[in-house]
Amino acid sequence: MTMRTSTLANAMPTMAIASLIALAFAATGCNKEEAVEPTPAGGGSTNTGGASVNPVLAGADGALFAVKTVTIQDIPFIGPIEVEINTGVGSFYDDAGASIQAGQVRCNDSLFTYQNNAYFFQQSTSNPTGLDFSGGVEWDVTGGNGIPAFTRQITAIPFPVVEAVTSATTFPRDVDYTLTTTNVAGADSVYFTVGGVFKRLGGNATSCTFTAAELSTLSAGTSIVQIAAWTYTSEDIGGKTIYFGNETVQTRTVTLQ
């Protein structure tokens, strides 16, 4: 039997905002009744294999995340401006751990696309800022393949607060670098990312140091740094464990020397 776990991972081609993420699922060798709680938020973990932001949700039959991405862009003769793009991602799977479709998925009345075993919403030229979260988050799933139809307004959890990146945007790769912000609040965990290296820290972390050894795995040139804070809740819906999450991501383009 299997224990199903959900991880947030990059599952789509690179887009204008590099923090756009999709949900993918994996199966491990335990059953659902033996599932442990999601990995505690304390401590740190590293991964140099890619720039994915990967909360682990144990025993999930599905997960739906609303994602608010804030990017600081430097505009010539104007200076830095803040651009917010809102999107969402989701995925479902069966008792054997295989990814499945669950009918149509909408968030705030916007229809999602199903691709690479995940549902996602991408902004377009006619809708450059993506979803409208000003009135909250509502998910609507028509159901299928054992996943029941449901509609849920997510009122129990707000979007975490993450202030803009305050650390240097040009730095060498042969010395330690500390990625910082002034404030993080309302998060279960925070992921700090420099290029293809990320670390997970506790929900109130406002800084994270990347060593010269870690940075040496990256190429010189333009890259991105991200501070991604997420929080979640779960609900039994028709015998299925569905996770709902909100994530706020601060993104800044940097230069690695």
Stockholm file with secondary structure:
# STOCKHOLM 1.0

chainA/1-257         MTMRTSTLANAMPTMAIASLIALAFAATGCNKEEAVEPTPAGGGSTNTGGASVNPVLAGADGALFAVKTVTIQDIPFIGPIEVEINTGVGSFYDDAGASIQAGQVRCNDSLFTYQNNAYFFQQSTSNPTGLDFSGGVEWDVTGGNGIPAFTRQITAIPFPVVEAVTSATTFPRDVDYTLTTTNVAGADSVYFTVGGVFKRLGGNATSCTFTAAELSTLSAGTSIVQIAAWTYTSEDIGGKTIYFGNETVQTRTVTLQ
#=GR chainA/1-257 SS CCEEEEEEECCSCCCSSTTCCEEEEEEESSCGGGCCCSCCSSSCCEECSCCCCCCEEETCSEEEEEEEEEEEEEETTTEEEEEEEEEEEEEEECTTSCEECCSCEEETTEECEEETTEEEECCBTTBTTBCCCTTCEEEEECCBTTBCCEEEEECSCCCCEECCBCSCSEECSSSCEEEEBSCEESCSEEEEEETTEEEEEETTCCEEEECHHHHTTSCSEEEEEEEEEEEEEEEEETTEEEEEEEEEEEEEEEEEC
#=GC SS_cons         CCEEEEEEECCSCCCSSTTCCEEEEEEESSCGGGCCCSCCSSSCCEECSCCCCCCEEETCSEEEEEEEEEEEEEETTTEEEEEEEEEEEEEEECTTSCEECCSCEEETTEECEEETTEEEECCBTTBTTBCCCTTCEEEEECCBTTBCCEEEEECSCCCCEECCBCSCSEECSSSCEEEEBSCEESCSEEEEEETTEEEEEETTCCEEEECHHHHTTSCSEEEEEEEEEEEEEEEEETTEEEEEEEEEEEEEEEEEC
//
